[in-house]
Amino acid sequence: MGNLKGVLRAYGEGNIFGEAYGEGPVRVLWLHGWTRSGADFAASATELAGAGIASVALDLPGFGASPLPAVAGGSAMYARLLAPVLSDLGSAPLVLVGHSNGGRVATVLAAAHPQRVQALVLTGAPLVHVSAPVRPPAAYRLVRAMHRRGLVSDARMEAARQKYGSRDYRNASGMLREILVASVNESFESELALVSAPVALVWGENDLVVPLEVARRIKELLVASPDVRLDVLADTGHLVPLERPAALSAHVRRLVGGA
């Protein structure tokens, strides 16, 4: 049955860490969401290891055991950082599983390295905007403009960020906040059009973070994929890897087997 418990290993240039499950050639790479870690996939990865399918659940740079990247950037930067990891895991194509922000990175990898991606599983991934972005309040915009002119102190600017920013923004600082700012308004229509692998969209019916409407729009944009399936999970929210790990692993098993 191989190793059913994750073993922490270093990948890439030795500065990206992840839990390895099972033995033999790695077939699956798990990519987690913002503020999360590869541990979110422990139940799914353990189940697959028991079925003889080896996988790696990465801690993306800046989360879990992996240190922050040297510079700030969005999903394209993260995909570049992870490209050496794909090489580490052998020459066979992989099933990439991306939850939330990890789905952004997985989509960029699938578009940029089609020969390395056997299939894509996306869950709760904010890849497109289905409504106009919300403009920051006028009071925040005023403080920001004054801060840029040196009329407002750093402390007052940070107080405004804490008052008006999103929960993720308030909880982030330094480089991690810069990465969040670079990522939050990204859209992936062009990358989705390039994905040529089969895709499973596994979505919580009650996902309030990335609503089901996003999944339906993603499905429309996957014009080059030979097989796109949308599985809507009843009574499930945004954290599908924790709420419905068996449903997630079932799709991965199907795609690993090519069924």
Protein Blocks (a to p, Z undefined) as FASTA:
>chain_A
ZZfbdcdddehjopaccddededjdfbdcdddehiafklmmmmmmmmmmnopacddddde
hiajbccdfbdcdfklmmmmmmmmmmmnojbdcddddehjlmmmmmmmmmmmmmlpmbdc
dehiafbcfbdcddddfklmmmmmmmmnopacfklmmmmmmmmmcfklmmpgcjllmmmm
mmmmgccklmmmmpcbdcdddddfklcklgfklmmmmmmmmmmbcbdcddddehiafklm
lmmmmlmmmmmmmmmnoZZ
